[in-house]
Amino acid sequence: MGTILNIPIKENGILSSGPFVTQAFTGFFACWLAFWLTRNKSLKISTLRKGANSLSCFIFTLGTAGIYFSGCDTMWNEICLFIATASVGFGFAGSLITAVDMSPTYCGVLMGFASTLGSFSGFAIPLTAGALTKHEQTLDQWGKMFLTTAGVGAGSGIIFHILGSTDIQPWDQSSSKDVNLNSFEKPQEKALPNELEKT
């Protein structure tokens, strides 16, 4: 923003952090809606997870690609950035929680493993951006970076939609075989002693 769009550093900081605040609210709303839909048995858990993740990746791809097509228009750049970043919140009700569905026993290990693999993007993105803009800090070079990001977002959404699963895996060794995280039915209330005497 500062190099290509020439936005002052103070305004740049506000515009860059704002989308993440929106993302937090989006994530809260998505998780609440997912819980409500599951509790009312409106959707299967697999349909819900894949739907939320696909929505997240689809909107993210559109928003990121929109930054490329916005050119030097600051307003549209910021709108697309807000849309792309906020849409990631839907992923909290999608792929980010599937480890709990797949293995209640080892969900912590699975999420740790997934987070480790995901952290490699923290190395790959700066290296890619540096390689593209090292000798040429232009709008076209940054556009290539945003299109690459959009492609990765779309690809990850397609892969999860095809290969993603919410079924409890056979290698999961839960202490109770009757545990079903996909069910939110209330436990039956035990009768009070006074009620037993009346019966």
PyRosetta script that sets phi, psi and omega in degrees:
from pyrosetta import init, pose_from_sequence

init()
pose = pose_from_sequence("MGTILNIPIKENGILSSGPFVTQAFTGFFACWLAFWLTRNKSLKISTLRKGANSLSCFIFTLGTAGIYFSGCDTMWNEICLFIATASVGFGFAGSLITAVDMSPTYCGVLMGFASTLGSFSGFAIPLTAGALTKHEQTLDQWGKMFLTTAGVGAGSGIIFHILGSTDIQPWDQSSSKDVNLNSFEKPQEKALPNELEKT")
pose.set_psi(1, -40.8)
pose.set_omega(1, -177.6)
pose.set_phi(2, -74.5)
pose.set_psi(2, -36.7)
pose.set_omega(2, -175.3)
pose.set_phi(3, -79.8)
pose.set_psi(3, -46.8)
pose.set_omega(3, -174.3)
pose.set_phi(4, -91.4)
pose.set_psi(4, -46.4)
pose.set_omega(4, -176.5)
pose.set_phi(5, -90.2)
pose.set_psi(5, -7.4)
pose.set_omega(5, 177.7)
pose.set_phi(6, 57.3)
pose.set_psi(6, 42.4)
pose.set_omega(6, 177.2)
pose.set_phi(7, -88.1)
pose.set_psi(7, 132.0)
pose.set_omega(7, 179.4)
pose.set_phi(8, -55.1)
pose.set_psi(8, 150.2)
pose.set_omega(8, -173.0)
pose.set_phi(9, -59.1)
pose.set_psi(9, -38.7)
pose.set_omega(9, -179.1)
pose.set_phi(10, -66.9)
pose.set_psi(10, -47.3)
pose.set_omega(10, 178.5)
pose.set_phi(11, -67.0)
pose.set_psi(11, -34.6)
pose.set_omega(11, 178.3)
pose.set_phi(12, -60.0)
pose.set_psi(12, -42.6)
pose.set_omega(12, -179.7)
pose.set_phi(13, -64.3)
pose.set_psi(13, -41.2)
pose.set_omega(13, 179.4)
pose.set_phi(14, -66.0)
pose.set_psi(14, -45.4)
pose.set_omega(14, -178.4)
pose.set_phi(15, -67.9)
pose.set_psi(15, -29.7)
pose.set_omega(15, -179.5)
pose.set_phi(16, -79.6)
pose.set_psi(16, -32.4)
pose.set_omega(16, -178.0)
pose.set_phi(17, -87.1)
pose.set_psi(17, -26.6)
pose.set_omega(17, -178.4)
pose.set_phi(18, -53.8)
pose.set_psi(18, -45.9)
pose.set_omega(18, -179.4)
pose.set_phi(19, -59.1)
pose.set_psi(19, -29.9)
pose.set_omega(19, -179.0)
pose.set_phi(20, -74.0)
pose.set_psi(20, -29.2)
pose.set_omega(20, 173.0)
pose.set_phi(21, -65.8)
pose.set_psi(21, -43.0)
pose.set_omega(21, 176.9)
pose.set_phi(22, -62.1)
pose.set_psi(22, -38.8)
pose.set_omega(22, 179.0)
pose.set_phi(23, -60.5)
pose.set_psi(23, -39.0)
pose.set_omega(23, 179.7)
pose.set_phi(24, -62.8)
pose.set_psi(24, -44.3)
pose.set_omega(24, 178.6)
pose.set_phi(25, -67.1)
pose.set_psi(25, -38.7)
pose.set_omega(25, 178.0)
pose.set_phi(26, -62.8)
pose.set_psi(26, -43.3)
pose.set_omega(26, 178.9)
pose.set_phi(27, -62.9)
pose.set_psi(27, -41.4)
pose.set_omega(27, 178.4)
pose.set_phi(28, -62.4)
pose.set_psi(28, -45.7)
pose.set_omega(28, -179.6)
pose.set_phi(29, -64.6)
pose.set_psi(29, -42.7)
pose.set_omega(29, -178.6)
pose.set_phi(30, -62.9)
pose.set_psi(30, -42.3)
pose.set_omega(30, 179.9)
pose.set_phi(31, -68.2)
pose.set_psi(31, -39.7)
pose.set_omega(31, 177.5)
pose.set_phi(32, -63.3)
pose.set_psi(32, -44.7)
pose.set_omega(32, -179.5)
pose.set_phi(33, -65.1)
pose.set_psi(33, -39.9)
pose.set_omega(33, 178.9)
pose.set_phi(34, -63.4)
pose.set_psi(34, -42.0)
pose.set_omega(34, 178.6)
pose.set_phi(35, -64.0)
pose.set_psi(35, -42.3)
pose.set_omega(35, -179.2)
pose.set_phi(36, -64.4)
pose.set_psi(36, -43.7)
pose.set_omega(36, 180.0)
pose.set_phi(37, -65.4)
pose.set_psi(37, -37.6)
pose.set_omega(37, 179.7)
pose.set_phi(38, -71.1)
pose.set_psi(38, -41.8)
pose.set_omega(38, -178.3)
pose.set_phi(39, -64.3)
pose.set_psi(39, -36.6)
pose.set_omega(39, 179.3)
pose.set_phi(40, -87.3)
pose.set_psi(40, 3.8)
pose.set_omega(40, 178.2)
pose.set_phi(41, 55.1)
pose.set_psi(41, 38.2)
pose.set_omega(41, 178.8)
pose.set_phi(42, -79.5)
pose.set_psi(42, -28.9)
pose.set_omega(42, -179.6)
pose.set_phi(43, -138.3)
pose.set_psi(43, 151.0)
pose.set_omega(43, 171.9)
pose.set_phi(44, -70.4)
pose.set_psi(44, 151.4)
pose.set_omega(44, -176.3)
pose.set_phi(45, -62.6)
pose.set_psi(45, -37.0)
pose.set_omega(45, 179.5)
pose.set_phi(46, -67.2)
pose.set_psi(46, -40.8)
pose.set_omega(46, 178.1)
pose.set_phi(47, -63.9)
pose.set_psi(47, -39.8)
pose.set_omega(47, -179.8)
pose.set_phi(48, -65.1)
pose.set_psi(48, -48.5)
pose.set_omega(48, -178.5)
pose.set_phi(49, -62.0)
pose.set_psi(49, -47.6)
pose.set_omega(49, -178.2)
pose.set_phi(50, -68.6)
pose.set_psi(50, -36.1)
pose.set_omega(50, 178.5)
pose.set_phi(51, -65.2)
pose.set_psi(51, -45.3)
pose.set_omega(51, 179.5)
pose.set_phi(52, -64.2)
pose.set_psi(52, -41.7)
pose.set_omega(52, -179.1)
pose.set_phi(53, -68.8)
pose.set_psi(53, -40.8)
pose.set_omega(53, 178.6)
pose.set_phi(54, -64.0)
pose.set_psi(54, -40.5)
pose.set_omega(54, 177.6)
pose.set_phi(55, -61.7)
pose.set_psi(55, -43.4)
pose.set_omega(55, 179.6)
pose.set_phi(56, -61.3)
pose.set_psi(56, -49.9)
pose.set_omega(56, -176.8)
pose.set_phi(57, -68.6)
pose.set_psi(57, -37.7)
pose.set_omega(57, -178.5)
pose.set_phi(58, -65.8)
pose.set_psi(58, -48.0)
pose.set_omega(58, -179.7)
pose.set_phi(59, -67.4)
pose.set_psi(59, -38.5)
pose.set_omega(59, 178.0)
pose.set_phi(60, -60.6)
pose.set_psi(60, -43.1)
pose.set_omega(60, 179.5)
pose.set_phi(61, -63.0)
pose.set_psi(61, -44.3)
pose.set_omega(61, 178.6)
pose.set_phi(62, -62.9)
pose.set_psi(62, -43.6)
pose.set_omega(62, -179.3)
pose.set_phi(63, -64.8)
pose.set_psi(63, -42.9)
pose.set_omega(63, -179.1)
pose.set_phi(64, -68.6)
pose.set_psi(64, -41.9)
pose.set_omega(64, 176.6)
pose.set_phi(65, -65.5)
pose.set_psi(65, -32.8)
pose.set_omega(65, 178.4)
pose.set_phi(66, -63.4)
pose.set_psi(66, -33.1)
pose.set_omega(66, 177.0)
pose.set_phi(67, -61.9)
pose.set_psi(67, -40.1)
pose.set_omega(67, 179.1)
pose.set_phi(68, -62.9)
pose.set_psi(68, -45.6)
pose.set_omega(68, -176.6)
pose.set_phi(69, -78.2)
pose.set_psi(69, -11.4)
pose.set_omega(69, 179.3)
pose.set_phi(70, -75.5)
pose.set_psi(70, -19.3)
pose.set_omega(70, 178.9)
pose.set_phi(71, 61.7)
pose.set_psi(71, -128.1)
pose.set_omega(71, -177.9)
pose.set_phi(72, -95.2)
pose.set_psi(72, 9.2)
pose.set_omega(72, 179.8)
pose.set_phi(73, -75.7)
pose.set_psi(73, 106.1)
pose.set_omega(73, -175.4)
pose.set_phi(74, -61.9)
pose.set_psi(74, -42.3)
pose.set_omega(74, -177.0)
pose.set_phi(75, -62.3)
pose.set_psi(75, -48.7)
pose.set_omega(75, -178.7)
pose.set_phi(76, -69.4)
pose.set_psi(76, -32.5)
pose.set_omega(76, 174.7)
pose.set_phi(77, -59.8)
pose.set_psi(77, -44.6)
pose.set_omega(77, -178.3)
pose.set_phi(78, -70.0)
pose.set_psi(78, -39.2)
pose.set_omega(78, 178.0)
pose.set_phi(79, -61.4)
pose.set_psi(79, -46.5)
pose.set_omega(79, 179.7)
pose.set_phi(80, -65.5)
pose.set_psi(80, -36.0)
pose.set_omega(80, 177.8)
pose.set_phi(81, -65.6)
pose.set_psi(81, -42.0)
pose.set_omega(81, 176.7)
pose.set_phi(82, -61.0)
pose.set_psi(82, -45.6)
pose.set_omega(82, -178.8)
pose.set_phi(83, -62.8)
pose.set_psi(83, -47.3)
pose.set_omega(83, -177.5)
pose.set_phi(84, -63.7)
pose.set_psi(84, -45.8)
pose.set_omega(84, -176.8)
pose.set_phi(85, -71.7)
pose.set_psi(85, -41.9)
pose.set_omega(85, -179.6)
pose.set_phi(86, -64.3)
pose.set_psi(86, -33.9)
pose.set_omega(86, -177.6)
pose.set_phi(87, -64.7)
pose.set_psi(87, -23.3)
pose.set_omega(87, 178.7)
pose.set_phi(88, -61.2)
pose.set_psi(88, -25.8)
pose.set_omega(88, 179.2)
pose.set_phi(89, -59.3)
pose.set_psi(89, -30.7)
pose.set_omega(89, 178.2)
pose.set_phi(90, -65.2)
pose.set_psi(90, -24.3)
pose.set_omega(90, 179.1)
pose.set_phi(91, -66.7)
pose.set_psi(91, -20.4)
pose.set_omega(91, 177.7)
pose.set_phi(92, -64.9)
pose.set_psi(92, -26.2)
pose.set_omega(92, 176.9)
pose.set_phi(93, -97.3)
pose.set_psi(93, 4.2)
pose.set_omega(93, -178.2)
pose.set_phi(94, -113.3)
pose.set_psi(94, -113.7)
pose.set_omega(94, -173.5)
pose.set_phi(95, -66.4)
pose.set_psi(95, -26.1)
pose.set_omega(95, -175.3)
pose.set_phi(96, -69.6)
pose.set_psi(96, -16.7)
pose.set_omega(96, -177.6)
pose.set_phi(97, -111.3)
pose.set_psi(97, -1.1)
pose.set_omega(97, -175.0)
pose.set_phi(98, -66.0)
pose.set_psi(98, -22.3)
pose.set_omega(98, 178.1)
pose.set_phi(99, -59.9)
pose.set_psi(99, -35.8)
pose.set_omega(99, 178.5)
pose.set_phi(100, -68.9)
pose.set_psi(100, -35.7)
pose.set_omega(100, 178.2)
pose.set_phi(101, -69.5)
pose.set_psi(101, -40.3)
pose.set_omega(101, -174.8)
pose.set_phi(102, -74.8)
pose.set_psi(102, -36.8)
pose.set_omega(102, -176.5)
pose.set_phi(103, -153.5)
pose.set_psi(103, 92.9)
pose.set_omega(103, 177.7)
pose.set_phi(104, -58.6)
pose.set_psi(104, -31.1)
pose.set_omega(104, -177.4)
pose.set_phi(105, -74.5)
pose.set_psi(105, -45.1)
pose.set_omega(105, -173.5)
pose.set_phi(106, -111.1)
pose.set_psi(106, 23.7)
pose.set_omega(106, -177.4)
pose.set_phi(107, -62.0)
pose.set_psi(107, -33.8)
pose.set_omega(107, 178.6)
pose.set_phi(108, -63.5)
pose.set_psi(108, -42.3)
pose.set_omega(108, 178.5)
pose.set_phi(109, -65.7)
pose.set_psi(109, -43.8)
pose.set_omega(109, 179.9)
pose.set_phi(110, -61.9)
pose.set_psi(110, -44.5)
pose.set_omega(110, -179.3)
pose.set_phi(111, -67.8)
pose.set_psi(111, -35.2)
pose.set_omega(111, 176.1)
pose.set_phi(112, -65.1)
pose.set_psi(112, -42.0)
pose.set_omega(112, 178.4)
pose.set_phi(113, -64.5)
pose.set_psi(113, -44.6)
pose.set_omega(113, 179.9)
pose.set_phi(114, -64.7)
pose.set_psi(114, -39.4)
pose.set_omega(114, 179.2)
pose.set_phi(115, -66.0)
pose.set_psi(115, -35.7)
pose.set_omega(115, 178.1)
pose.set_phi(116, -63.7)
pose.set_psi(116, -46.2)
pose.set_omega(116, 177.9)
pose.set_phi(117, -64.2)
pose.set_psi(117, -40.8)
pose.set_omega(117, -179.6)
pose.set_phi(118, -65.5)
pose.set_psi(118, -28.2)
pose.set_omega(118, -178.4)
pose.set_phi(119, -68.7)
pose.set_psi(119, -17.5)
pose.set_omega(119, 178.7)
pose.set_phi(120, -64.5)
pose.set_psi(120, -22.4)
pose.set_omega(120, 176.5)
pose.set_phi(121, -64.6)
pose.set_psi(121, -26.1)
pose.set_omega(121, 177.0)
pose.set_phi(122, -64.9)
pose.set_psi(122, -24.3)
pose.set_omega(122, 175.2)
pose.set_phi(123, -92.3)
pose.set_psi(123, -39.8)
pose.set_omega(123, -173.7)
pose.set_phi(124, -68.7)
pose.set_psi(124, -40.3)
pose.set_omega(124, -176.1)
pose.set_phi(125, -65.4)
pose.set_psi(125, -49.8)
pose.set_omega(125, 177.7)
pose.set_phi(126, -62.2)
pose.set_psi(126, -36.6)
pose.set_omega(126, 179.1)
pose.set_phi(127, -65.6)
pose.set_psi(127, -41.7)
pose.set_omega(127, 179.2)
pose.set_phi(128, -66.4)
pose.set_psi(128, -45.2)
pose.set_omega(128, 178.8)
pose.set_phi(129, -62.1)
pose.set_psi(129, -40.3)
pose.set_omega(129, 179.0)
pose.set_phi(130, -65.0)
pose.set_psi(130, -40.4)
pose.set_omega(130, -179.9)
pose.set_phi(131, -66.3)
pose.set_psi(131, -35.4)
pose.set_omega(131, -178.1)
pose.set_phi(132, -78.8)
pose.set_psi(132, -30.6)
pose.set_omega(132, -172.5)
pose.set_phi(133, -115.4)
pose.set_psi(133, 5.7)
pose.set_omega(133, -175.8)
pose.set_phi(134, -59.6)
pose.set_psi(134, -46.3)
pose.set_omega(134, -176.6)
pose.set_phi(135, -104.1)
pose.set_psi(135, -4.8)
pose.set_omega(135, -175.4)
pose.set_phi(136, -150.4)
pose.set_psi(136, 93.8)
pose.set_omega(136, 178.4)
pose.set_phi(137, -84.8)
pose.set_psi(137, 77.2)
pose.set_omega(137, -178.1)
pose.set_phi(138, -123.9)
pose.set_psi(138, 165.8)
pose.set_omega(138, 179.1)
pose.set_phi(139, -64.4)
pose.set_psi(139, -36.0)
pose.set_omega(139, -180.0)
pose.set_phi(140, -64.4)
pose.set_psi(140, -41.0)
pose.set_omega(140, -179.3)
pose.set_phi(141, -67.3)
pose.set_psi(141, -41.6)
pose.set_omega(141, 176.9)
pose.set_phi(142, -68.3)
pose.set_psi(142, -30.6)
pose.set_omega(142, 175.9)
pose.set_phi(143, -61.8)
pose.set_psi(143, -39.0)
pose.set_omega(143, 176.7)
pose.set_phi(144, -61.8)
pose.set_psi(144, -36.6)
pose.set_omega(144, 179.4)
pose.set_phi(145, -65.7)
pose.set_psi(145, -43.1)
pose.set_omega(145, -179.4)
pose.set_phi(146, -69.2)
pose.set_psi(146, -36.8)
pose.set_omega(146, 177.2)
pose.set_phi(147, -67.1)
pose.set_psi(147, -37.4)
pose.set_omega(147, 176.3)
pose.set_phi(148, -63.5)
pose.set_psi(148, -43.1)
pose.set_omega(148, 178.3)
pose.set_phi(149, -62.5)
pose.set_psi(149, -41.2)
pose.set_omega(149, 178.2)
pose.set_phi(150, -62.6)
pose.set_psi(150, -40.1)
pose.set_omega(150, 178.6)
pose.set_phi(151, -64.5)
pose.set_psi(151, -40.9)
pose.set_omega(151, 178.1)
pose.set_phi(152, -64.6)
pose.set_psi(152, -41.9)
pose.set_omega(152, 178.6)
pose.set_phi(153, -62.0)
pose.set_psi(153, -44.6)
pose.set_omega(153, 179.0)
pose.set_phi(154, -65.8)
pose.set_psi(154, -42.1)
pose.set_omega(154, -179.5)
pose.set_phi(155, -63.4)
pose.set_psi(155, -42.3)
pose.set_omega(155, 180.0)
pose.set_phi(156, -65.6)
pose.set_psi(156, -36.1)
pose.set_omega(156, 177.9)
pose.set_phi(157, -65.4)
pose.set_psi(157, -41.5)
pose.set_omega(157, 179.4)
pose.set_phi(158, -66.0)
pose.set_psi(158, -43.1)
pose.set_omega(158, -179.2)
pose.set_phi(159, -62.1)
pose.set_psi(159, -44.8)
pose.set_omega(159, -179.7)
pose.set_phi(160, -67.2)
pose.set_psi(160, -36.5)
pose.set_omega(160, -179.5)
pose.set_phi(161, -64.9)
pose.set_psi(161, -34.2)
pose.set_omega(161, -178.5)
pose.set_phi(162, -85.1)
pose.set_psi(162, -45.5)
pose.set_omega(162, -171.9)
pose.set_phi(163, -103.1)
pose.set_psi(163, -12.8)
pose.set_omega(163, -177.0)
pose.set_phi(164, -64.1)
pose.set_psi(164, 147.0)
pose.set_omega(164, -179.5)
pose.set_phi(165, -141.8)
pose.set_psi(165, 147.4)
pose.set_omega(165, 175.0)
pose.set_phi(166, -117.8)
pose.set_psi(166, 6.6)
pose.set_omega(166, 179.9)
pose.set_phi(167, -72.9)
pose.set_psi(167, 141.1)
pose.set_omega(167, 175.0)
pose.set_phi(168, -65.3)
pose.set_psi(168, 126.2)
pose.set_omega(168, -174.7)
pose.set_phi(169, -75.6)
pose.set_psi(169, 149.4)
pose.set_omega(169, -177.7)
pose.set_phi(170, -63.1)
pose.set_psi(170, -24.5)
pose.set_omega(170, -179.2)
pose.set_phi(171, -84.0)
pose.set_psi(171, -2.7)
pose.set_omega(171, 176.1)
pose.set_phi(172, -76.1)
pose.set_psi(172, 128.0)
pose.set_omega(172, -177.9)
pose.set_phi(173, -114.1)
pose.set_psi(173, 77.0)
pose.set_omega(173, 179.0)
pose.set_phi(174, -70.6)
pose.set_psi(174, 147.7)
pose.set_omega(174, 179.5)
pose.set_phi(175, -65.6)
pose.set_psi(175, -27.3)
pose.set_omega(175, 177.9)
pose.set_phi(176, -126.5)
pose.set_psi(176, 123.4)
pose.set_omega(176, -178.4)
pose.set_phi(177, -72.6)
pose.set_psi(177, -13.0)
pose.set_omega(177, -177.2)
pose.set_phi(178, -89.6)
pose.set_psi(178, -3.0)
pose.set_omega(178, -178.6)
pose.set_phi(179, -69.4)
pose.set_psi(179, 128.3)
pose.set_omega(179, 179.0)
pose.set_phi(180, -134.3)
pose.set_psi(180, 104.5)
pose.set_omega(180, -176.4)
pose.set_phi(181, -73.4)
pose.set_psi(181, -12.5)
pose.set_omega(181, -179.7)
pose.set_phi(182, -85.3)
pose.set_psi(182, -2.1)
pose.set_omega(182, -178.3)
pose.set_phi(183, -111.2)
pose.set_psi(183, 133.4)
pose.set_omega(183, 179.9)
pose.set_phi(184, -118.2)
pose.set_psi(184, 28.5)
pose.set_omega(184, -179.7)
pose.set_phi(185, -69.7)
pose.set_psi(185, 141.1)
pose.set_omega(185, -179.9)
pose.set_phi(186, -74.3)
pose.set_psi(186, 138.7)
pose.set_omega(186, 177.3)
pose.set_phi(187, -66.5)
pose.set_psi(187, 148.7)
pose.set_omega(187, -179.9)
pose.set_phi(188, -68.2)
pose.set_psi(188, 136.1)
pose.set_omega(188, -179.0)
pose.set_phi(189, -80.0)
pose.set_psi(189, 136.8)
pose.set_omega(189, 178.9)
pose.set_phi(190, -78.9)
pose.set_psi(190, 143.4)
pose.set_omega(190, -179.8)
pose.set_phi(191, -70.3)
pose.set_psi(191, 142.2)
pose.set_omega(191, 178.3)
pose.set_phi(192, -76.4)
pose.set_psi(192, 156.6)
pose.set_omega(192, -179.6)
pose.set_phi(193, -53.7)
pose.set_psi(193, -40.4)
pose.set_omega(193, -179.8)
pose.set_phi(194, -63.0)
pose.set_psi(194, -36.8)
pose.set_omega(194, 179.9)
pose.set_phi(195, -70.2)
pose.set_psi(195, -33.8)
pose.set_omega(195, 178.7)
pose.set_phi(196, -66.6)
pose.set_psi(196, -37.7)
pose.set_omega(196, 179.7)
pose.set_phi(197, -64.9)
pose.set_psi(197, -37.2)
pose.set_omega(197, -179.9)
pose.set_phi(198, -66.0)
pose.set_psi(198, -33.8)
pose.set_omega(198, -179.4)
pose.set_phi(199, -79.4)
pose.dump_pdb("model.pdb")
